[in-house]
Amino acid sequence: MRSVTIAGAGLVGSLAAIYLAKRNYKVTIVERRDDMRKTNVDRGRSINLALSNRGLAALEEVGLAEVIRKNAIPMKGRMMHDIAGNLSFLPYGKEGQFINSISRGDLNMLLMTEAEKAGVEIKFNHKINSIDELKYDLLIGADGAYSAVRHSLQVSGRFNFSQEYIEHGYKELHIPSGTSLEKNALHIWPRESFMMIALPNPDGTFTGTLFLSFDQFDSIKDPKKFFQDTFPDALKLMPDFDRQWIDNPVSSLVTMKCWPWSHGNNILLVGDAAHAVVPFYGQGMNAGFEDCRILNRLLDKNKEDWNKTIDEFEKLRKPDTDAVAQLALDNFIEMRDLVADEEFLLRKKIEAKLNQLYPDKWIPLYSMVTFREDIRYSDAYSTGQKQKRIMDEVMKDPGIKQNWENLDFASIVQQLTTGNQ
């Protein structure tokens, strides 16, 4: 099996093609869209992407991490904006730890070009209606959340599939360059049941994204007044707000899960085709890139035996991608409701102190997910649940605000390591 067809020339499909071409497979990608490098086609509405350690680890293996770092903006933490315009900053991790804001389109074009350099053939404007149309020894479905390959498997029998749309949608809003927004931060305007975020771009602009329930979007009669009341400092940053509100559509957000990820020994789903998630942990792309890295590692281990590799891959990855789907949903609540909450910020301060005192024993959940590619998503999630139960008890202390620095940090950590939560 030396010939591989990949459906989808997006981020994950292009990276998978590079990995396999470097293993001397003959790789062909079929892509339904035009070549974005040659046309001014709509590159797709998308929330700016946050590249973290898991994604970088995969890019490092194919020799692309350095060039991508040069085109990324480091974001060292969350900058919160209250209604009065007051700012507060919450670091993502320790000094020197950050996530990277990157352009989906620029990254996708770079990966396609690198795939072609490695000998991959990309066939554009090639829409798949059924996998029966394709000739392949091995077919990898990397064609996104609305995968045609997965759809073919759905009608094949004994295939489980679920999709769950959240009640919120999103609208992108562009913030021009020349503003006073801190460049090296992810900006959040948390407003309990809804929020706006903004991520920096290399040209000094920011990509803003408003998350509201569809009912809230429908109920807004005067968008400018709504922004004046809820995001007054953000409104001042967008001189063409009225035009943007009319021109930019509202899009939906969905979690998709399926099982199995394979059919026979020659069809495999990866990335969003297997496990689409909402964007609130910034791990969708990173999880897809990690798919490619794990698949490559298993091919090494199994000496190119695809039967063993496919079986091990889907069983290994399914618990991890289910975990990241839940993490993403949970983090939406944290971002919109909690980051402006005084008790939540104190809780984060205590956890940072625990990590400082016991760096190998208490690693905050966000750090495990974002900065530790050696920790599985499923392990990070289960450890995070233990930490949450412990911290829930710690925060019940009526004098916690005044006395948190005098806590018995050693006994708190002991609860985690002994399993006595």
C-alpha positions in Angstrom: 0.0 0.0 0.0 2.2 2.8 -1.3 -0.5 5.0 -2.9 -2.5 7.3 -0.7 -5.4 9.6 -1.6 -6.3 12.4 0.8 -9.7 14.1 0.7 -9.2 17.8 1.6 -6.3 20.2 1.1 -7.0 22.0 4.3 -4.6 22.3 7.2 -4.8 18.7 8.4 -5.0 17.1 4.9 -2.0 19.1 3.7 0.1 18.2 6.8 -0.8 14.5 6.6 0.3 14.6 2.9 3.7 16.1 3.9 4.2 13.4 6.5 3.3 10.6 4.1 5.3 12.0 1.2 8.3 12.0 3.5 7.7 8.3 4.0 7.9 7.8 0.2 4.2 7.3 -0.3 2.7 8.5 -3.6 0.2 11.0 -2.3 -2.7 12.7 -4.2 -5.0 15.3 -2.6 -8.4 15.9 -4.0 -9.9 19.3 -3.0 -13.3 20.7 -3.8 -12.3 24.3 -3.8 -10.1 26.4 -6.1 -6.4 26.9 -5.3 -6.5 29.8 -2.9 -2.9 30.7 -3.9 -4.0 31.6 -7.4 -7.5 33.1 -7.0 -9.2 35.7 -4.8 -11.7 33.2 -3.7 -13.3 33.5 -0.2 -10.9 31.5 2.0 -13.7 30.7 4.3 -14.9 32.5 7.4 -12.9 31.3 10.3 -12.0 32.4 13.8 -8.2 33.2 14.0 -6.2 30.2 14.9 -4.2 29.7 18.0 -1.2 27.5 17.4 0.2 25.9 20.6 2.7 23.2 21.5 0.8 20.2 20.2 0.6 21.7 16.7 4.1 23.0 16.8 5.4 19.6 17.7 4.0 18.2 14.5 5.2 21.1 12.4 8.7 20.6 14.0 8.8 17.0 12.8 8.3 18.1 9.1 10.7 21.0 9.4 8.2 23.8 9.3 7.9 25.1 12.9 10.6 27.8 12.5 9.1 29.5 9.4 5.7 29.4 10.9 6.9 30.9 14.2 8.2 33.9 12.2 4.8 34.6 10.9 2.9 34.2 14.2 2.1 36.7 16.9 2.9 35.4 20.5 -0.1 35.8 22.9 1.1 35.7 26.5 -2.3 35.7 28.1 -5.9 37.0 28.2 -6.5 40.7 28.4 -10.0 41.3 29.8 -12.1 44.4 29.1 -14.9 45.3 31.4 -17.8 47.6 30.4 -16.0 50.7 31.7 -13.0 49.8 29.5 -10.8 48.8 32.5 -8.2 46.2 31.6 -6.9 43.2 33.6 -4.4 40.6 32.4 -4.3 36.9 33.1 -1.1 35.1 31.9 -1.6 31.7 30.1 1.3 30.1 31.9 4.7 30.8 33.3 7.2 33.4 32.0 8.1 32.5 28.4 4.9 30.5 27.7 2.5 31.7 25.1 0.2 30.6 22.3 0.5 31.9 18.7 -2.0 33.8 16.7 -1.8 32.8 13.0 -3.7 33.3 9.8 -5.5 30.2 8.7 -5.2 31.1 5.0 -1.5 31.9 5.1 -0.8 28.7 7.0 -2.9 26.6 4.6 -1.1 28.1 1.6 2.3 27.4 3.1 1.3 23.7 3.9 0.0 23.2 0.4 3.1 24.5 -1.2 5.3 22.4 1.0 3.2 19.3 0.2 3.8 20.0 -3.5 7.5 20.4 -2.9 7.5 17.0 -1.3 6.0 15.5 -4.4 2.2 15.6 -3.5 -0.2 16.1 -6.4 -3.2 18.4 -5.5 -6.3 18.2 -7.7 -8.4 21.3 -7.1 -12.1 21.7 -8.0 -12.6 18.0 -7.4 -15.8 17.6 -5.5 -16.5 14.2 -3.9 -20.1 13.0 -4.1 -19.2 9.5 -3.1 -16.0 7.7 -2.3 -17.0 5.1 -5.0 -15.8 7.8 -7.5 -12.2 7.6 -6.2 -9.4 5.1 -7.0 -7.2 4.5 -4.0 -5.2 2.0 -2.1 -5.7 4.0 1.1 -8.1 6.9 1.5 -7.7 9.5 4.3 -10.7 11.7 4.9 -9.4 15.1 6.0 -12.2 17.0 4.5 -13.5 18.8 7.5 -16.5 18.9 9.8 -18.9 18.3 6.9 -16.8 15.5 5.4 -18.0 13.7 2.3 -15.8 10.7 3.1 -17.5 10.4 6.6 -20.9 10.8 5.0 -20.2 7.9 2.8 -19.3 5.8 5.8 -22.4 7.0 7.6 -24.6 5.2 5.1 -22.5 2.1 5.1 -24.0 0.7 8.3 -22.8 0.2 11.9 -21.4 3.7 12.0 -22.2 6.1 14.9 -22.4 9.8 14.3 -23.5 12.7 16.4 -23.6 16.5 15.9 -24.5 19.1 18.5 -24.8 22.7 17.7 -24.5 25.1 20.6 -27.1 27.9 20.9 -24.4 30.5 20.1 -23.3 31.7 16.7 -20.5 34.1 15.8 -19.9 37.1 13.7 -16.4 38.3 12.7 -15.6 42.0 13.1 -12.3 43.5 11.8 -10.4 46.0 13.9 -8.0 48.1 11.8 -4.3 48.7 12.7 -3.2 51.8 14.7 -5.2 51.0 17.8 -3.9 50.9 21.3 -4.8 47.3 21.8 -2.0 45.2 23.3 -0.5 43.2 20.4 0.7 40.2 22.4 -2.6 39.2 24.1 -5.9 37.5 23.3 -8.5 40.2 24.1 -11.8 39.2 25.8 -14.8 41.2 26.5 -16.7 38.8 28.9 -20.3 39.6 29.4 -21.6 36.4 31.2 -23.9 34.8 28.6 -22.0 36.2 25.7 -18.6 37.7 24.8 -16.3 39.2 22.2 -12.7 38.2 21.5 -10.0 39.7 19.4 -6.7 38.1 18.1 -3.8 40.0 16.7 -2.6 39.8 13.1 1.0 40.5 11.8 -0.2 43.6 10.0 -1.3 45.3 13.3 -5.0 44.6 12.7 -7.1 42.4 15.0 -9.7 39.8 14.1 -12.6 40.3 16.4 -15.3 37.6 16.9 -18.6 38.2 18.6 -20.3 35.2 20.2 -24.0 35.6 20.9 -26.9 33.1 21.0 -28.9 33.1 17.8 -31.9 34.5 19.7 -29.7 37.4 20.9 -28.6 38.1 17.4 -32.2 38.1 16.2 -33.3 40.4 19.0 -30.8 43.2 18.2 -32.7 46.1 16.5 -29.9 48.7 16.8 -26.5 47.0 16.6 -24.6 50.2 17.3 -26.6 50.9 20.4 -26.1 47.3 21.5 -22.3 47.7 21.2 -22.4 51.1 22.8 -24.1 49.6 25.8 -22.0 46.4 26.1 -18.7 46.9 24.3 -18.2 50.7 24.2 -14.4 50.6 24.0 -14.5 48.0 21.2 -17.0 50.0 19.2 -14.5 52.9 19.1 -12.0 50.7 17.4 -14.2 49.9 14.4 -15.0 53.0 12.3 -16.9 51.0 9.7 -18.9 49.0 12.3 -22.3 49.6 10.5 -21.0 48.2 7.2 -19.3 45.2 8.9 -22.5 44.3 10.8 -24.5 44.1 7.6 -21.8 42.4 5.5 -20.5 39.8 7.9 -22.8 36.8 8.4 -23.6 34.9 11.5 -22.2 31.4 11.5 -22.9 28.4 13.7 -20.7 26.3 16.0 -20.8 22.5 16.2 -19.3 19.5 17.9 -19.2 16.4 15.8 -18.2 12.9 16.9 -18.2 9.5 15.2 -17.1 6.0 15.6 -15.4 4.1 14.1 -13.0 6.4 12.3 -12.2 3.7 9.7 -13.7 1.3 7.3 -12.0 -1.9 6.4 -8.2 -1.4 6.4 -8.1 1.3 3.7 -10.3 4.3 4.8 -9.4 6.5 7.8 -10.8 9.8 9.1 -8.6 12.4 10.7 -9.0 16.0 12.0 -12.4 17.6 11.9 -13.8 14.8 9.7 -13.5 12.6 12.8 -13.8 15.0 15.7 -14.9 18.6 15.0 -15.0 20.8 18.1 -16.0 24.3 19.0 -13.1 26.8 19.1 -13.0 27.9 22.7 -9.9 26.0 23.8 -8.0 26.8 20.6 -7.3 23.1 20.1 -9.2 22.1 16.9 -6.2 22.6 14.6 -3.7 21.5 17.2 -5.7 18.2 17.8 -5.8 17.6 14.0 -2.0 18.2 13.7 -1.5 15.9 16.6 -3.5 13.2 14.7 -0.8 13.5 12.0 2.0 13.2 14.4 0.5 10.2 16.3 -0.3 8.5 12.9 3.3 8.9 11.8 4.6 7.6 15.1 2.4 4.4 14.8 3.6 3.8 11.3 7.2 3.8 12.6 6.2 1.4 15.4 4.3 -0.9 13.2 6.7 -0.8 10.3 4.1 0.5 7.8 1.5 -2.1 8.7 -1.7 -0.1 8.1 -4.0 -2.7 9.6 -2.3 -2.4 13.0 -1.8 1.3 12.6 -5.4 2.2 11.8 -6.7 0.0 14.6 -4.3 1.5 17.2 -4.7 5.0 16.0 -8.5 5.3 16.3 -8.6 3.5 19.7 -5.8 5.7 21.0 -7.2 9.0 19.7 -10.9 8.7 20.4 -10.7 9.2 24.2 -8.4 12.2 23.6 -10.6 14.0 21.1 -13.7 13.3 23.1 -11.9 15.0 26.0 -10.9 18.0 24.0 -14.5 18.4 22.8 -15.6 18.6 26.4 -12.7 20.9 27.3 -13.7 23.3 24.5 -17.4 23.5 25.7 -16.3 24.0 29.3 -13.8 26.7 28.4 -16.6 28.8 26.7 -18.3 29.1 30.0 -15.0 30.1 31.6 -14.2 32.7 29.0 -17.6 34.4 28.9 -18.7 34.0 32.5 -15.7 33.6 34.8 -12.6 35.5 33.7 -14.1 38.7 35.1 -15.1 37.0 38.3 -13.1 37.9 41.4 -13.3 34.4 43.0 -12.2 32.8 39.7 -9.2 35.0 39.4 -8.2 34.2 43.1 -8.6 30.5 42.3 -6.2 30.9 39.3 -3.8 32.7 41.6 -3.8 29.9 44.1 -3.3 27.3 41.3 -0.4 29.3 40.0 1.2 29.3 43.5 0.7 25.5 43.7 2.4 25.1 40.3 5.2 27.4 41.4 5.8 25.4 44.6 5.3 21.9 43.1 5.9 22.2 39.4 5.9 18.5 38.7 2.9 17.7 40.9 0.3 20.4 40.2 0.2 21.5 36.6 -2.8 23.7 35.8 -5.3 22.2 33.3 -4.7 24.9 30.7 -0.9 24.3 30.8 -1.4 20.5 30.5 -3.6 21.0 27.4 -1.7 23.9 25.8 2.0 23.6 26.7 2.5 19.9 27.4 2.2 17.8 24.2 3.6 14.8 26.2 0.3 14.7 28.3 -2.7 13.1 26.5 -5.8 15.2 26.3 -7.8 12.5 28.2 -5.2 12.4 31.0 -5.2 16.2 31.2 -9.0 16.2 31.4 -9.2 13.6 34.2 -6.4 15.3 36.2 -8.2 18.7 35.7 -11.4 17.2 37.1 -9.5 16.1 40.3 -8.0 19.5 40.6 -11.4 21.1 40.3 -12.9 19.0 43.1 -9.9 19.9 45.4 -10.1 23.6 44.5 -13.9 23.6 45.1 -13.2 22.6 48.7 -10.4 25.1 49.1 -12.6 27.9 47.9 -15.2 27.1 50.5 -13.0 28.6 53.2 -14.8 31.8 54.4 -11.5 33.6 54.9 -9.9 32.5 51.6 -9.6 36.1 50.2 -7.6 37.3 53.2 -5.6 34.1 54.0 -5.0 32.4 50.7 -1.2 32.9 50.9 -1.1 31.0 54.2 -2.8 27.9 52.9 -1.3 24.5 53.5 -0.2 24.1 49.9 1.6 20.8 50.6 -1.6 19.1 51.9 -3.5 20.4 48.9 -1.0 18.8 46.5 -1.0 15.7 48.6 -4.7 15.2 48.0 -4.0 15.2 44.2 -1.2 12.7 44.4 -2.8 10.3 46.8 -6.1 10.4 45.0 -7.9 11.6 48.2 -10.2 14.1 46.6 
